Amino acid sequence: MRGLSGQGVLVSGGTSGIGLAAARRFLEEGCRVFVTGHEAEPLEQALEELGDAGELAGGLLLDVRDHEAVCTVIDAADEACDGLTVLANNAGIARRTPFLQIDGDDWREVLEVNLTGMFTVGQAFARKLVAGDRTGAIVNMASTNALGGEEDYAHYNASKGGVLQLTRSMAVELGGHGIRVNALCPGYIDTPLNTGIAGGMGPGFADRYARERIPLGRVGRTDEVAAAYAFLASDEASFVHGTTLVVDGGQLAVM
Ligand SMILES: NC(=O)c1ccc[n+]([C@@H]2O[C@H](COP(=O)([O-])OP(=O)(O)OC[C@H]3O[C@@H](n4cnc5c(N)ncnc54)[C@H](O)[C@@H]3O)[C@@H](O)[C@H]2O)c1
């Protein structure tokens, strides 16, 4: 895609699922890519897997709840990429719990990773660009759960709704610095996160869900979300700013 080749890209949560596919796509586009994840083994596997796909700049362990670590890792990624310009702000978790059973720890964990973590990484990245007088693009990962209140996901829904407002606020304040900021809202995508949740929902859950709720009749693939990341980060989206791209097979179009 236009304008991607040669960019320095940081993918947070780039060791699994959508983030891993996005890292692969950015490498295929000729970017220098740095990935982070919060667990050692998947990070090692991802680095091995991505090594062949292009100019991998490296990867590090990172818990996005740790503000100091975020700043250290952004510095390291910036150096390894010879200047970051794109952030796929992707790290996130999901828990399926009925509203009446969510306790304070569950609530705080989901909000801290999905919303506060996204703020922390986005701010550290933007500060780096502004300090270096560099333009760029940030894509924040929200969800269709930011736009509808799926049952048993109150904490997740609230965190992703917050990501949309964070995205608009960042767009308003960072546009003047030449940093475009947008959000992605995928629907049901086949990833380890969903495999874990579907496992507790009985056999055939994903197929049933797709048949009953998704007009295209199937769940999404990680490469389909990776393509949306690449588009929003590229010059093809040079006037797309402060908005949301839904990638859901038509799920939100159903009445
Ligand atoms: N899978 C879907 O259907 C779907 C739909 C909409 C949005 N999303 C969002 O996409 C993103 C990726 O989801 P996925 O399905 O690929 O999940 P996944 O579990 O396959 O990958 C999650 C990634 O986030 C990282 N991560 C988790 N907790 C972290 C923490 N505390 N600090 C730093 N990194 C952490 C993991 O290391 C991993 O790399 C999430 O933000 C998720 O909410 C997923």
The ligand as a Tripos MOL2 file, in Angstrom:
@<TRIPOS>MOLECULE
LIG
   44    48     1     0     0
SMALL
NO_CHARGES

@<TRIPOS>ATOM
      1 N1        -10.4930  -11.7470   18.2050 N.am      1 LIG1
      2 C1        -11.5310  -10.9500   18.0200 C.2       1 LIG1
      3 O1        -12.6240  -11.3870   17.6320 O.2       1 LIG1
      4 C2        -11.4080   -9.4720   18.2930 C.ar      1 LIG1
      5 C3        -12.4630   -8.6470   17.8820 C.ar      1 LIG1
      6 C4        -12.3760   -7.2740   18.1260 C.ar      1 LIG1
      7 C5        -11.2610   -6.7550   18.7420 C.ar      1 LIG1
      8 N2        -10.2530   -7.5840   19.1440 N.ar      1 LIG1
      9 C6         -9.1050   -6.9600   19.7950 C.3       1 LIG1
     10 O2         -7.9340   -7.2530   19.0430 O.3       1 LIG1
     11 C7         -6.7930   -7.2580   19.9050 C.3       1 LIG1
     12 C8         -6.0520   -8.5660   19.7060 C.3       1 LIG1
     13 O3         -6.9080   -9.6320   20.0300 O.3       1 LIG1
     14 P1         -6.6400  -11.1440   19.5770 P.3       1 LIG1
     15 O4         -7.9690  -11.7560   19.3960 O.co2     1 LIG1
     16 O5         -5.6420  -11.1790   18.4980 O.co2     1 LIG1
     17 O6         -6.0440  -11.7090   20.9580 O.3       1 LIG1
     18 P2         -4.7980  -12.6480   21.3120 P.3       1 LIG1
     19 O7         -5.0720  -13.1380   22.6870 O.co2     1 LIG1
     20 O8         -4.5380  -13.6260   20.2260 O.co2     1 LIG1
     21 O9         -3.5670  -11.6110   21.3650 O.3       1 LIG1
     22 C9         -3.5000  -10.6250   22.3710 C.3       1 LIG1
     23 C10        -2.1600   -9.9440   22.3350 C.3       1 LIG1
     24 O10        -2.1600   -8.9420   23.3630 O.3       1 LIG1
     25 C11        -1.0720   -9.1320   24.2350 C.3       1 LIG1
     26 N3         -1.4270   -8.7660   25.6090 N.ar      1 LIG1
     27 C12        -2.4150   -9.2700   26.3850 C.ar      1 LIG1
     28 N4         -2.3700   -8.7060   27.6140 N.ar      1 LIG1
     29 C13        -1.3370   -7.8220   27.5890 C.ar      1 LIG1
     30 C14        -0.7820   -6.9280   28.5360 C.ar      1 LIG1
     31 N5         -1.2480   -6.8190   29.8020 N.pl3     1 LIG1
     32 N6          0.2670   -6.1700   28.1660 N.ar      1 LIG1
     33 C15         0.7760   -6.2540   26.9070 C.ar      1 LIG1
     34 N7          0.3130   -7.0820   25.9680 N.ar      1 LIG1
     35 C16        -0.7450   -7.8510   26.3120 C.ar      1 LIG1
     36 C17        -0.7080  -10.6100   24.1250 C.3       1 LIG1
     37 O11         0.6570  -10.8220   24.5040 O.3       1 LIG1
     38 C18        -0.9900  -10.8870   22.6470 C.3       1 LIG1
     39 O12         0.1390  -10.5230   21.8730 O.3       1 LIG1
     40 C19        -7.3490   -7.0630   21.3140 C.3       1 LIG1
     41 O13        -7.2510   -5.6860   21.6520 O.3       1 LIG1
     42 C20        -8.8110   -7.4740   21.1870 C.3       1 LIG1
     43 O14        -9.6130   -6.8560   22.1460 O.3       1 LIG1
     44 C21       -10.2960   -8.9300   18.9250 C.ar      1 LIG1
@<TRIPOS>BOND
     1     1     2 1
     2     2     3 2
     3     2     4 1
     4     4     5 ar
     5     4    44 ar
     6     5     6 ar
     7     6     7 ar
     8     7     8 ar
     9     8     9 1
    10     8    44 ar
    11     9    10 1
    12     9    42 1
    13    10    11 1
    14    11    12 1
    15    11    40 1
    16    12    13 1
    17    13    14 1
    18    14    15 2
    19    14    16 1
    20    14    17 1
    21    17    18 1
    22    18    19 2
    23    18    20 1
    24    18    21 1
    25    21    22 1
    26    22    23 1
    27    23    24 1
    28    23    38 1
    29    24    25 1
    30    25    26 1
    31    25    36 1
    32    26    27 ar
    33    26    35 ar
    34    27    28 ar
    35    28    29 ar
    36    29    30 ar
    37    29    35 ar
    38    30    31 1
    39    30    32 ar
    40    32    33 ar
    41    33    34 ar
    42    34    35 ar
    43    36    37 1
    44    36    38 1
    45    38    39 1
    46    40    41 1
    47    40    42 1
    48    42    43 1
@<TRIPOS>SUBSTRUCTURE
     1 LIG1         1 GROUP 0 **** ****
